[in-house]
């Protein structure tokens, strides 16, 4: 796997959601504690309170996170991610989203709405290497 791997996790927590329920699966599934996340309070479009959670993990911690996440995804979803590498990659960052409600239930599922955003970054110096490098990262689960 890439030695300079970095994973950024962005989560929007609405006023009706319980932060601890969202953070619990990160601890149980990925060994990420609450201290790994920064918290920013803001307001939404209708003046509703919103909390933005962000975690940035690097090197061996990012590799462990990726290994665990990819093992929890179905092999079909991993294959789909590999097929979509070119569409999901911008400036050496692979973008994907996980279903927040399913994660709370202990399941890791790629989904595009009500999501947890992930950005997976590894330095890519030649754009032609993008597919090869990210494929190598995603194949560790198989």
For each residue, the residues with C-beta under 8 A, 3 or more apart:
1: 5 63 66 67 136 137 140
2: 5 122 123 133 136 137
3: 59
4: 59 122 123
5: 1 2 58 59 62 63 66 120 121 122 137
6: 56 57 58 59 62 120 121 122
7: 56 57 58 62 65 66 118 119 120 121
8: 54 55 56 118 119 121
9: 26 32 37 53 54 55 56 57 116 117 118
10: 52 53 54 116 117 118 119
11: 22 37 52 53 54 100 116 117
12: 50 51 52 53
13: 17 19 22 50 51 52 53
14: 17 44 48 50
15: 48 49 50
16:
17: 13 14 21 22
18: 21 22
19: 13 22 23 51 53
20: 23 24
21: 17 18 24 104
22: 11 13 17 18 19 25 26 53 100 103 104
23: 19 20 26 27 34 37 53
24: 20 21 27 28 104
25: 22 28 29 30 103 104 106
26: 9 22 23 29 30 32 36 37 55
27: 23 24 30 31 32 33 34
28: 24 25 106
29: 25 26 68 72 103 106 108
30: 25 26 27 64 65 68 69
31: 27 64 68
32: 9 26 27 36 37 55 57 65
33: 27 36
34: 23 27 37
35:
36: 26 32 33 55 57
37: 9 11 23 26 32 34 53 54 55
38: 53 54 55
39: 51 52 53
40: 51 52 54
41: 49 50 51 52
42: 49 50 51 52
43: 47 48 49 50
44: 14 47 48 49 50
45: 48
46:
47: 43 44
48: 14 15 43 44 45
49: 15 41 42 43 44
50: 12 13 14 15 41 42 43 44
51: 12 13 19 39 40 41 42
52: 10 11 12 13 39 40 41 42
53: 9 10 11 12 13 19 22 23 37 38 39
54: 8 9 10 11 37 38 40
55: 8 9 26 32 36 37 38
56: 6 7 8 9
57: 6 7 9 32 36 61 62 65
58: 5 6 7 61 62
59: 3 4 5 6 62 63
60: 63 64
61: 57 58 64 65
62: 5 6 7 57 58 59 65 66 120
63: 1 5 59 60 66 67
64: 30 31 60 61 67 68
65: 7 30 32 57 61 62 68 69
66: 1 5 7 62 63 69 70 120 137 140
67: 1 63 64 70 71 140 141
68: 29 30 31 64 65 71 72
69: 30 65 66 72 73 108
70: 66 67 73 78 138 140 141
71: 67 68 141
72: 29 68 69 107 108
73: 69 70 77 78 81 108 109 110 141
74: 77 78
75: 78 79 141 142
76: 79 80
77: 73 74 80 81 109 110
78: 70 73 74 75 81 82 138 141 142
79: 75 76 82 83
80: 76 77 83 84 110
81: 73 77 78 84 85 88 96 110 138
82: 78 79 85 134 135 138 139
83: 79 80
84: 80 81 87 88
85: 81 82 88 89 94 130 131 134 135 138
86: 89 130 131
87: 84
88: 81 84 85 94 95 96
89: 85 86 92 93 94 95 130 134
90: 93 95
91:
92: 89 121 122 123 124 130
93: 89 90 119 120 121
94: 85 88 89 119 120 121 134 137
95: 88 89 90 117 118 119
96: 81 88 110 117 118 120
97: 110 111 112 115 116 117 118
98: 102 103 108 109 110 111 115 116 118
99: 102 103 107 109 110 111 114 115 116
100: 11 22 103 104 114 115 116
101: 104 105 114
102: 98 99 105 107 108 109 111
103: 22 25 29 98 99 100 106 107 108 109 116
104: 21 22 24 25 100 101
105: 101 102
106: 25 28 29 103
107: 72 99 102 103
108: 29 69 72 73 98 102 103
109: 73 77 98 99 102 103
110: 73 77 80 81 96 97 98 99
111: 97 98 99 102 114 115
112: 97 115
113:
114: 99 100 101 111
115: 97 98 99 100 111 112
116: 9 10 11 97 98 99 100 103
117: 9 10 11 95 96 97
118: 7 8 9 10 95 96 97 98
119: 7 8 10 93 94 95
120: 5 6 7 62 66 93 94 96 134 137
121: 5 6 7 8 92 93 94
122: 2 4 5 6 92 133 134 137
123: 2 4 92
124: 92 127 129 130 133
125: 129
126: 129
127: 124 130
128: 132
129: 124 125 126 132 133
130: 85 86 89 92 124 127 133 134
131: 85 86 134 135
132: 128 129 135 136
133: 2 122 124 129 130 136 137
134: 82 85 89 94 120 122 130 131 137 138
135: 82 85 131 132 138 139
136: 1 2 132 133 139 140
137: 1 2 5 66 94 120 122 133 134 140
138: 70 78 81 82 85 134 135 141
139: 82 135 136 142
140: 1 66 67 70 136 137
141: 67 70 71 73 75 78 138
142: 75 78 139
